[in-house]
Amino acid sequence: MANSEESNLQVIGFKTLGGWTAQDVTLLSTSASHIYDVFHSLRIHRESQEQSLSLYFKMIRRYEKYFLRSPESERYHNLLRRWLDLYREYFEKGMPFFSKFPILPPPAFPFPFPIQAPSIPIPSAAEIYRDLQRFPIEEEALRIYKVRMASPGGFSFTGIGEIIKEFREFIKDIWYRNDQERQKGQLEVIEKYLSIKQNYPEASQLGFPPPRAERELAQVLNHNVNNIRLLEEKGKIGDVGENVDHVEE
């Protein structure tokens, strides 16, 4: 359990109202856990992608000296340098996709080993979510932070700070949609939210394809948001958007 000295960004809370049944408690806890697990899966996917690309980057760097062995190789060396600069930008600015090394010199160049793309495929975030238990994440799971079942009272959770922050931002974003956006289906809004969160604003300008929408994860978020809305409509929890920072003293 996170200690009380940690930043409030690592805690997400719900203000309780009225009388609660065991089923209400289960519904809130399960829904919050599933939403957290979606963002956890996205985080694992990003880290796996970065690790794979980092290994690929090191392999490419091994080639640099071989691009300087003849005057004809200068244009390939310049291309390599531009590619490495773009790679650094990927890590600095968090672009979601990265191009493989685009052009290789002719076979006549004296390379001692072949350039190969990462051989281990990276599972999608949806695949990670479906099999999350195989990852060593017990200490990173969503945990109950503080509970006081009263009217008013509070029910709060804690977990990895980065994920809790995404969870809180997601809840606020969904609850504070303007009238035009509310006319769209909630699932469509969530799909758009996930796409934006995974995208890099300048990616299209660099010629990278937009990330594929994780429709399965959007459906998970949609279902569990609806569960939380149900508790709100039943008067079990106060306005979720306004009280997502609520933590009982």
ABEGO torsion letter per residue (X at the ends): XBBAABBAAABBBBBBBEBBBAAAAAAAAAAAAAAAAAAAAAAAAAAAAAAAAAAAAAAAAAAAAAAAABAAAAAAAAAAAAAAAAAAAAAAAGBABBBBBABBBBAABBBABBBBBBABBBBBAAAAAAAAAABBAAAABBBBABBBBBOBBBBBBBBBAAAAAAAAAAAAAAAABBAAAAABBAAAAAAAAAAAAABBAAAAAAGBBBBBBBAAAAAAAAAAAAAAAAAAAAGABBBAAAAAABBBX
